[in-house]
């Protein structure tokens, strides 16, 4: 069910496959309008007015259909909405100004250009975008913030700064670029818009709720906590005990049956007092990993300068020798040895951008610029 992140060209090929299958643009736009209206009813507070700003292309038509669908779904809610079509930016700007003045602390839903824009905007369109950005309103963009290149994430002269972007069908590659974050805001996918099954693939995939259906699986009535794995966590040091607490709570939320936490003597009381379900042990020269352990997590909160050397030695030994699954996070990433691990053993590293930069001997900025290339 994971959805591929596509380029604009791939998105166009997907649309063409849909038209070739006999589905019309009008059919898809109608469904897009319905999905937008449904999502707006879910995310916009009832007492806030909505101003729809529509351009002349398909993106504008999506917005116009959303207004129509909003009237059909909730006529009362539609009474608090207004539509302004911006076709000629210089001529239509006064209408937009008037509508914004009536809006108050409301919501602007904009669909001026969408993903088709590929050239810098002129002064007239820049003025329209600046008016929207300067309004005392929450801005929601449809498919892509107008003025943003949906492939590169670069601003084409000026771009809408959205609080929320409702992208259609699939996320576009440029919307996930670091430079696009301040314009995209929160990215929300509306996947089911009437297109045929996506014929395209990609190196990135967007996960959706359905990907986690059945996780964790239903438990048998005659089972017990020992039937669902035993995670050993080596985490927490002076000044960093919270990481051990969060890791243990996360493990239980994910469905681990048993969780044993090994933490430094200095943080034992702080960690143990916050965990009701996990078994907490002070680290004392070495860890006696439970014989029934099925996985080991090492690293969260092990940043104290007073950390015993035996902790590092344990991490290195487990990474090299343990037949169990070993997850390395945070400080433990800096201690991982080179060389092989036992055949068939699972090893997982979870660095954030700064940690990945240290591991790759590049800058954090280079990691953020293109995470796939860094990987």
Secondary structure, DSSP 8 states (H G I E B T S, - for coil): --EE-B-HHHHHHHHHHHHHTT--HHHHHHHHHHHHHHHHHHHS-TTS-EEEEE-SSHHHHHHHHHHHHHHHH-HHHHTTEEEEE-SSHHHHHHHHHHHHHHHSS-EEEEESSGGG--S---HHHHHHHHHHHHSSSEEEEESS-TTB-TTT--BSS-----SEEEEESS-BGGGGSGGGHHHH-EEEEE--SS--------S-EE--GGGGTT-S----TT--GGGS-EEEEE---TT-HHHHHHHHHHHHHHT-SEEEEEE-GGGHHHHHTT-SSSEEEE--SS----TT--EEEE-TT---TT--HHHHHHHHHHHHH-SSEEEE-GGGGGG--SS---TT--EEE---HHHHHHHHTS-HHHHHH-HHHH-
